Amino acid sequence: MPLVGFGLWKVNKDTCAETVFNAIKSGYRLLDGAGDYGNEKQAGEGVKKAIEAGIVKREDLFITSKLWNTFHAKEHVAALARKQLADWGLDYFDLYLVHFPIALKYVDPSHRYPPEWFGDDGKVYLQNTPMIETWQAMEQVVDDGLAKNIGLSNCQGSLILDVFRYARYEPQVLQIEHHPYLTQEPLINLCKTLGIAVTAYSSFGPQSYVELGAHKGAASLLQHNLIAEIAHHKGKSASQILLRWATQRGLAVVPKSNNHKRLLQNLECTDFDLSPEEMKAISALNINLRLNDPADIDSRMAIFA
Ligand SMILES: NC(=O)c1ccc[n+]([C@@H]2O[C@H](COP(=O)([O-])OP(=O)(O)OC[C@H]3O[C@@H](n4cnc5c(N)ncnc54)[C@H](OP(=O)(O)O)[C@@H]3O)[C@@H](O)[C@H]2O)c1
């Protein structure tokens, strides 16, 4: 799996195909998508264009997608993976993740897609599907050749250990919120011990949540004095410092940008090293601030409690 990929959450639908094409043309080889992002068809058009232009072959790309919460029952997992592959115009995903360890009531894609968090009446409907059922159906996705690897997202240690008790195919990747305000050392250490690769999301911390009005009043990391000082000293941008801090901790990153210049800048973030002192100083910004917490939607979904 490439160390730096391109994140597709909130990549505008009308420009997504072009943005993905440009990302691939600029050198990105990992695309991090999800049914929930509502732009998989457009992302697939960008991939198709890049392949037709001879820039890459399918096997040069590492394409990730995610199983949404309303499809956790065993009869829905592979069916959704097939629908998502059809949206992308692909035969297989390189990685298919359980997006959240939360099962919600099934919504037929012909009724509403992506279904998001709520029923038609705006309420959250939980469904009693345990993770063992979902994980075994994810393993079937591999057996059916729909995904080469499977993994988890937004899971904590106790659930990961539980999945290891029954897994035929152990989770290959865990994708988690990770930035200097949420450094997650114990979880990262557990993944190292178990041999799970970790992908960081929302590497710029509050930045991604400002447009949603959900940054919880947190000060910008991209404009933080410490990050700005290190960026100035290294001749790099603040975004590059934040991404390098994560990759030097052994994590993969999937920054998102709707802007071509910033997208390019984000990819060029591994040609320098931070000193041990700089790494330590950035990690010391930790305040355990979690920005993406389903408990903020409904307290019955407090998966990080
Ligand atoms: N598994 C999960 O539950 C989950 C949850 C969240 C995210 N993710 C994945 O992780 C990816 C990245 O996370 P994210 O989208 O939350 O946030 P992010 O990549 O940390 O930040 C994106 C924000 O930063 C801005 N930005 C990007 N590059 C910049 C730069 N060089 N300088 C200044 N600002 C910059 C973007 O604005 P512009 O677009 O205007 O540049 C956008 O507002 C997502 O796209 C998605 O693929 C997964």
The ligand as an ORCA input file, in Angstrom:
! r2SCAN-3c Opt
* xyz 0 1
  N     -12.609      6.168      7.733
  C     -13.244      7.263      8.057
  O     -14.222      7.264      8.828
  C     -12.778      8.576      7.484
  C     -13.202      9.783      8.071
  C     -12.709     10.978      7.546
  C     -11.828     10.953      6.468
  N     -11.460      9.762      5.907
  C     -10.554      9.702      4.728
  O      -9.415     10.507      4.985
  C      -9.298     11.509      3.973
  C      -8.628     12.745      4.552
  O      -9.310     13.247      5.658
  P     -10.203     14.558      5.581
  O     -10.774     14.703      4.222
  O     -11.114     14.520      6.749
  O      -9.227     15.729      5.896
  P      -7.755     16.266      5.584
  O      -7.171     15.638      4.409
  O      -7.048     16.219      6.890
  O      -8.068     17.800      5.317
  C      -8.796     18.278      4.252
  C      -8.976     19.761      4.432
  O      -7.710     20.429      4.401
  C      -7.650     21.326      3.287
  N      -6.311     21.144      2.705
  C      -5.871     20.077      1.993
  N      -4.578     20.234      1.653
  C      -4.199     21.417      2.158
  C      -2.958     22.121      2.137
  N      -1.894     21.627      1.519
  N      -2.894     23.336      2.739
  C      -3.995     23.840      3.349
  N      -5.189     23.220      3.424
  C      -5.291     22.007      2.829
  C      -8.774     20.904      2.374
  O      -9.285     22.003      1.659
  P      -9.225     22.044      0.028
  O      -9.951     20.835     -0.443
  O      -9.902     23.311     -0.302
  O      -7.760     22.027     -0.317
  C      -9.821     20.401      3.379
  O     -10.513     21.477      3.962
  C     -10.749     11.698      3.514
  O     -10.844     12.375      2.295
  C     -11.214     10.264      3.473
  O     -10.729      9.609      2.311
  C     -11.911      8.586      6.412
*
